């Protein structure tokens, strides 16, 4: 099954009418060979269609923490199946 889960921060959110595009900054924490703690960031492009896209454009903002379950599509983006906006 083609299902991925990402947890990160929204870095971009745009409404395109029939869908919303969001970029999620996902951190990867590790310790390098010198024992220093580091973090690398990966940007995950996602699209949310229909009511999910409408909800995100109205209720989510840049910098919000979000958890997303999505499927990879051949156009190099992930299609959002489920999400949860995590407010402080």
WOHUJO-V299639 format. One record per backbone hydrogen bond with DSSP energy under -1.0 kcal/mol. CO is the residue of the C=O (numbers start at 1). NH is the residue of the N-H. E is the energy in kcal/mol with one decimal. If there is no record, write none. Layout:
co = (CO:CO)
nh = (NH:NH)
e = (E:E)
//
This chain:
co = (1:4:6:8:9:10:12:14:16:18:19:20:21:22:23:23:24:25:26:28:30:32:36:38:40:42:44:45:46:47:48:49:50:51:52:53:54:55:56:61:64:65:66:67:68:69:69:70:71:73:77:78:79:82:84)
nh = (3:70:68:66:25:63:23:21:18:50:16:48:14:46:11:12:44:9:42:40:38:35:32:30:28:26:24:78:22:80:20:52:54:55:56:57:58:59:60:64:10:86:8:84:6:81:82:4:79:76:73:47:71:69:67)
e = (-1.2:-2.7:-3.0:-3.1:-3.4:-3.2:-2.2:-2.5:-1.7:-1.3:-2.9:-2.8:-2.7:-3.0:-2.9:-1.2:-2.7:-2.1:-2.4:-2.3:-3.4:-2.1:-2.6:-2.2:-2.6:-3.1:-2.2:-2.2:-2.3:-2.9:-2.7:-1.2:-2.0:-2.6:-2.3:-2.2:-1.6:-2.4:-2.4:-2.2:-2.6:-3.3:-2.3:-2.2:-2.7:-3.1:-1.8:-3.1:-3.2:-1.1:-2.8:-2.6:-2.1:-2.6:-2.3)
//
